[in-house]
């Protein structure tokens, strides 16, 4: 969002929306490209007046970034035992890396006292059933934390004025001053109450302001309560969304196109049935197992690697159908799609828009999931938007 002072009137305009989605190669499914290092500022965007074509003098007045967490262990890996892939506790041991990160305090809704992440997640989060090898499912890996720091460095290269020692000295093309002590009230971080998203937020904040990262504490707001989470698609308390989600799962599986069916059959045949998942979850599960393994350098069967890009595309289309309640296969596609997407992510979209209407010279960070980023994309993008062709990789924004 940019601002221009003209004839005494402040006008605001959205000048660009950036989705950092990985290039479509097999190796890129694990992590997004990083376009900045945090050491050298990226050039500011060039915005031209739509009437005159001349360069417009605009000032950046707000940035909102929603991103997926970094690489994690799989929620489950039914094929791990047959492939002898072991997910070890050491895969998610981030203690050494976190010691060099900026400390954070977590603030749940209605709680005035900051909580230490280690205290909140000492019992873990997600499924209590360990993976093959004894590792915990659904937790941020060391690789995932490094991805988060890299995303923070990318945001620093885009939005931090390294020559400004105060907010008032920031140039119009940037948003934040160079030091955390001057910027801490201008960065607002929010996360779902999940281990992988909280520690991803910590990594992003550390990459955003790496100097003295371990010495000064940052605050992270925890979004809602577990029974009132709106930063990620959850149907726990909405019977209608439950109905639409189940409808989407069933219709997506029953109406696979030739490319989707070919990917499923290729993996099923090559693995001789050892890569098993319920029929409605096959594409999603296969893609998840693959991406988690690649990110953590775990073995991947050759026949799965051969169709990695096709698998990513097929799984993304499958999940879009699910999130839209299978709209294209219903009697009223437009109405079904609108209702399903609004119920899935409407509250978060409203939250974002309300902040857009109150520009505050602040960087707003939302640490969420692929089930955050994808519904947002479905809500604001055309169906032929390139960002929708792939599943959001780890730490994509």
C-alpha angles and dihedrals in degrees: 000000000000133000133214127191109219127163091341093304124113111218125188128206137174103238100183146349117215124199113188101211123164123254112262101260129116094249093050096061089085101056141008123248115265112224098184137038098204089241098083121039118237115235114266118253116268111232121188130199107256092220103044102022089227122134109271121225102230135162126216108239105170142006127194119190124186113187142173120245121260126265114313140181113269120270084235134343110205092177096051096092095050090045091043090233109158124203105202131197087241090065090072099033099120099160096113094046093045091054087069095045128091111272116245135197120209121223116197117200111288094008118119096187120082117234129212113241091226090059093047095049102032088115091046126238132255126022119007091212109099122227124245103290095033099273123140118255123239097014129135112260128215088258090052092054091051089051089053092052089049091052089051090051089051091053089048091054090052104041113018119092101215091194096055118090094184139029092252091057096055113119118239094252092058133055111204138048122244101255129061093226089065096038105043094098091047095059117072117185125192128181141177114252094261128115096234095050095045094052090043088056089051091052093048091051090049093052091045092057108015099165111101087351095160095048106058123056126228129201126235121191115218110224118240122310124294089263093047105042115150103164091080134034107270126160099189096115102026117078092188093053089048089054094048093046094051089045090052093050092051096044093045091054094043094049105043114155122232094267093052093047091048092054092050093048093046093053094041093050095044094049093044090231097308092115094070130170135150109281094248091053101039100106093040094047094046092050092048094050091049097048094046092050095046092049091052095038094246120155117277121194111251094234090057093047089052092065099033097122093043089048091052092050094045093048092048092053090046093054093046088057090050094048090049093052092248087293098167090059096049130087091249108038100170095047094045093048093048093049095046096049093044092052091044100052108352096115092053092047090052089049090053093047093049089056092046087058090055105050107200108172087251138132109226115199123195115191107199146130142276083266085061101045098041098053089046090053091048089052098051106026136075114245091250093054108129090227089068095056094080138044109256105263123223111294094007113150 
